[in-house]
Amino acid sequence: MEKGQLEAIDLIINVLRDHEKSLDNLLDRLDTLTEALSTILARIEYYYEKIETPAQ
């Protein structure tokens, strides 16, 4: 292989590594957001049930 071809392959590999890091970061953030939304939904459902069935 020529030096230019190896440099091009190296550049592509580095770009893909950076892209992978970005995707991993986004997946972690999405996981955190999903957990937070799940907690909020559980709280809303709890309070909704309390409103729908008041203590007698």
C-alpha positions in Angstrom: 0.0 0.0 0.0 1.1 3.5 -0.6 1.7 6.0 2.2 -1.3 8.1 1.1 -3.6 5.1 1.2 -2.5 4.2 4.7 -3.0 7.8 5.8 -6.5 7.7 4.4 -7.3 4.5 6.2 -5.9 5.9 9.4 -8.0 9.0 9.1 -11.2 6.9 8.5 -10.4 4.7 11.5 -9.9 7.8 13.7 -13.2 9.3 12.5 -15.0 6.1 13.2 -13.5 5.9 16.7 -14.6 9.5 17.5 -18.1 8.7 16.1 -18.2 5.6 18.3 -17.3 7.7 21.4 -20.1 10.2 20.5 -22.6 7.4 20.1 -21.7 5.9 23.4 -22.1 9.2 25.1 -25.5 9.7 23.5 -26.6 6.3 24.5 -25.6 6.9 28.1 -27.5 10.2 28.2 -30.5 8.5 26.6 -30.4 5.8 29.3 -30.3 8.4 32.0 -33.2 10.3 30.4 -35.2 7.1 30.1 -34.7 6.3 33.8 -35.7 9.8 34.8 -38.9 9.7 32.6 -39.8 6.3 34.0 -39.5 7.7 37.6 -41.6 10.7 36.7 -44.3 8.5 35.1 -44.4 6.3 38.1 -44.9 9.3 40.4 -47.6 10.7 38.1 -49.5 7.4 38.1 -49.3 7.2 41.9 -50.7 10.7 42.3 -53.4 10.1 39.6 -54.5 7.0 41.5 -54.7 9.0 44.8 -56.9 11.6 43.0 -59.1 9.0 41.4 -59.7 7.0 44.6 -59.8 9.5 47.5 -59.6 8.2 51.0 -63.0 7.5 52.5 
